[in-house]
Amino acid sequence: MKSFFVCRVNDVLFVNPKVEKAHFWSCAASLLRDLTMAIFTGMRIFIVETKLGPFSVSTVKNMIKAHGGEISPDQANANMILTGMKAPARLARHIQTTQAPIIDVKWINDCVKEETKLSTKNYAIHLDIEQKPPRLSSPEPADDIEKSTPFEQDSTSDSSDEEIDIDPKFHNSFHECLRPTPFEPKYNKELIRLLELLEMKRHTNGESMSSLSYRHAIAALKAYPREIRSSREAQQIKEAKAIESDVKFHVMSKFLKVWGVGQNLAQEWWNSGYRSLDEVYQNASLPPTIKLGIELFDQLNQRLSRKDCEEILGIIEKEAKDLLPGCEIYPVGGYRRGKESNGDVDLVLSHPDELKNQNFLKNLVDRLCSKGYIVHKLRYSEPSANRFEEKSLVDANKDLIDSCYTAFLQPSTGILRQVDILVAPPSQLYTTILGWTGSRQFERSLRSYAETKGLHVASFGIFTDRSHSHRIPVTDEKEAFEVIGIPWLEPELRNC
């Protein structure tokens, strides 16, 4: 029986556990670091390449050699055999000797990550190549699926030897930025909803790596071109169903929606016995910004329609152009990605004259405050201050993006909305637009992919090194995609 699952093995996404290359690609993202330690000195490693893409194989080979190891052309002369496969029946076809230990490819990733040669004890795959493959067992009943989340099932739990390919239209890459992802998925909607609950649960618990693994899987599902699990199976994720009535989950989720509150503070409130924002407000010792966040909670957490966003954008555009003729406004965030409902409004302003952007944000915010639009400045940052001279920029490769997060009064509703206003000089404009368009997972994936090319991407530029000593100039957003080496995606298709 053909089955498709979304699972997590050592924080690696598998859209289909039969496709081993997804595991290898995920390792490649971590392996492509410029390390020079010879941690594999004296090792002759044979790689079982079956089911692995050429990019993955070449990447691992290069990393082994860069760290002092050798690639063995055959198993007989190797002192280690490396594989991404774990199913005994399949692996046995590719192994001619048990003289060399058979090791999970993840060992390479972990050695490089830890910068040392780790013990292979927990990575060894034991295989008796003389024995015949075991009799194929039937798939586990649906009840067994309920015992763990989809991510916690091992990719080789199905012992069937039948080959199952994922949909050929799906770009099966670890890097979500390489495939188009619409905001509204066509398939797997109920499964995505349940997995989003699980991801949020991990997030509220401070389990960042587990939360990230769920986001990888959710992103893959949003882009997947067909149903991969039946609605009945999706209904059987018991943990997700239980979360819907989990008191701590709902309390912590609300705490985390307060402006300025992170996971540690939310957990502190929970540990102190607080179960509502009223209790926190009345009893906890609060800094002014958090206290204000609680006071504004009901208003700032009301969703904005596209019409609401356009009303606010229109006001700011008029005031900005009256203040500084020739400036341009660029809506970013969820609005630019086509979302019908948004939590806030994000926008970037810029004037083509580099030096005219200095003090622009300060003057605009003062103007909007004087007219009653900005009621509270939640956070203000002006890194461009003192970095301009009369005719040139000082430290031009530094972050020069000024920002003000505001509680903005929407005239037609009388509701305070969170509006984040940024001013970027033209030299940093298009990477600012790229960085602030999102989604969060798309941006994370883009930065990760850029690192495999030796690039460091930030909102204020694309650099050839992390010290930001050399910027690669870009004149529009499409050129930024070209420099990074990813296919152009319209903003509406960056919703992974």
Rosetta blueprint (number, residue, H / E / L):
1 M L
2 K L
3 S L
4 F L
5 F L
6 V L
7 C E
8 R E
9 V E
10 N L
11 D L
12 V E
13 L E
14 F E
15 V L
16 N L
17 P L
18 K L
19 V L
20 E L
21 K H
22 A H
23 H H
24 F H
25 W H
26 S H
27 C H
28 A H
29 A H
30 S H
31 L H
32 L L
33 R L
34 D L
35 L L
36 T L
37 M L
38 A L
39 I L
40 F L
41 T L
42 G L
43 M L
44 R E
45 I E
46 F E
47 I E
48 V L
49 E L
50 T L
51 K L
52 L L
53 G L
54 P H
55 F H
56 S H
57 V H
58 S H
59 T H
60 V H
61 K H
62 N H
63 M H
64 I H
65 K H
66 A H
67 H L
68 G L
69 G L
70 E E
71 I E
72 S L
73 P L
74 D L
75 Q L
76 A L
77 N L
78 A L
79 N L
80 M E
81 I E
82 L E
83 T E
84 G L
85 M L
86 K L
87 A L
88 P H
89 A H
90 R H
91 L H
92 A H
93 R H
94 H H
95 I L
96 Q L
97 T L
98 T L
99 Q L
100 A L
101 P L
102 I E
103 I E
104 D E
105 V L
106 K H
107 W H
108 I H
109 N H
110 D H
111 C H
112 V H
113 K H
114 E H
115 E L
116 T L
117 K L
118 L L
119 S L
120 T L
121 K H
122 N H
123 Y H
124 A E
125 I L
126 H L
127 L L
128 D L
129 I L
130 E L
131 Q L
132 K L
133 P L
134 P L
135 R L
136 L L
137 S L
138 S L
139 P L
140 E L
141 P L
142 A H
143 D H
144 D H
145 I H
146 E L
147 K L
148 S L
149 T L
150 P H
151 F H
152 E H
153 Q L
154 D L
155 S L
156 T L
157 S L
158 D L
159 S L
160 S L
161 D L
162 E L
163 E L
164 I L
165 D L
166 I L
167 D L
168 P L
169 K L
170 F L
171 H L
172 N L
173 S L
174 F L
175 H L
176 E H
177 C H
178 L H
179 R L
180 P L
181 T E
182 P L
183 F L
184 E L
185 P L
186 K L
187 Y L
188 N L
189 K H
190 E H
191 L H
192 I H
193 R H
194 L H
195 L H
196 E H
197 L H
198 L H
199 E H
200 M H
201 K H
202 R H
203 H H
204 T H
205 N L
206 G L
207 E L
208 S H
209 M H
210 S H
211 S H
212 L H
213 S H
214 Y H
215 R H
216 H H
217 A H
218 I H
219 A H
220 A H
221 L H
222 K H
223 A H
224 Y L
225 P L
226 R L
227 E L
228 I L
229 R L
230 S L
231 S H
232 R H
233 E H
234 A H
235 Q H
236 Q L
237 I L
238 K H
239 E H
240 A H
241 K H
242 A H
243 I H
244 E L
245 S L
246 D L
247 V H
248 K H
249 F H
250 H H
251 V H
252 M H
253 S H
254 K H
255 F H
256 L H
257 K L
258 V L
259 W L
260 G L
261 V L
262 G L
263 Q H
264 N H
265 L H
266 A H
267 Q H
268 E H
269 W H
270 W H
271 N H
272 S L
273 G L
274 Y L
275 R L
276 S L
277 L H
278 D H
279 E H
280 V H
281 Y H
282 Q H
283 N H
284 A L
285 S L
286 L L
287 P L
288 P H
289 T H
290 I H
291 K H
292 L H
293 G H
294 I H
295 E H
296 L L
297 F H
298 D H
299 Q H
300 L H
301 N L
302 Q L
303 R L
304 L E
305 S E
306 R H
307 K H
308 D H
309 C H
310 E H
311 E H
312 I H
313 L H
314 G H
315 I H
316 I H
317 E H
318 K H
319 E H
320 A H
321 K H
322 D H
323 L H
324 L L
325 P L
326 G L
327 C L
328 E E
329 I E
330 Y E
331 P E
332 V E
333 G H
334 G H
335 Y H
336 R H
337 R L
338 G L
339 K L
340 E L
341 S E
342 N E
343 G L
344 D L
345 V E
346 D E
347 L E
348 V E
349 L E
350 S E
351 H L
352 P L
353 D L
354 E H
355 L H
356 K H
357 N H
358 Q L
359 N L
360 F H
361 L H
362 K H
363 N H
364 L H
365 V H
366 D H
367 R H
368 L H
369 C H
370 S H
371 K L
372 G L
373 Y L
374 I E
375 V E
376 H E
377 K E
378 L E
379 R E
380 Y E
381 S E
382 E L
383 P L
384 S L
385 A L
386 N L
387 R L
388 F E
389 E L
390 E L
391 K L
392 S L
393 L E
394 V L
395 D L
396 A L
397 N L
398 K L
399 D L
400 L L
401 I L
402 D E
403 S E
404 C E
405 Y E
406 T E
407 A E
408 F E
409 L E
410 Q E
411 P L
412 S L
413 T L
414 G L
415 I E
416 L E
417 R E
418 Q E
419 V E
420 D E
421 I E
422 L E
423 V E
424 A L
425 P L
426 P L
427 S L
428 Q L
429 L H
430 Y H
431 T H
432 T H
433 I H
434 L H
435 G H
436 W H
437 T H
438 G L
439 S L
440 R H
441 Q H
442 F H
443 E H
444 R H
445 S H
446 L H
447 R H
448 S H
449 Y H
450 A H
451 E H
452 T H
453 K L
454 G L
455 L L
456 H E
457 V E
458 A E
459 S L
460 F L
461 G E
462 I E
463 F E
464 T L
465 D L
466 R L
467 S L
468 H L
469 S L
470 H L
471 R E
472 I L
473 P L
474 V L
475 T L
476 D L
477 E H
478 K H
479 E H
480 A H
481 F H
482 E H
483 V H
484 I H
485 G L
486 I L
487 P L
488 W L
489 L L
490 E L
491 P H
492 E H
493 L H
494 R E
495 N L
496 C L
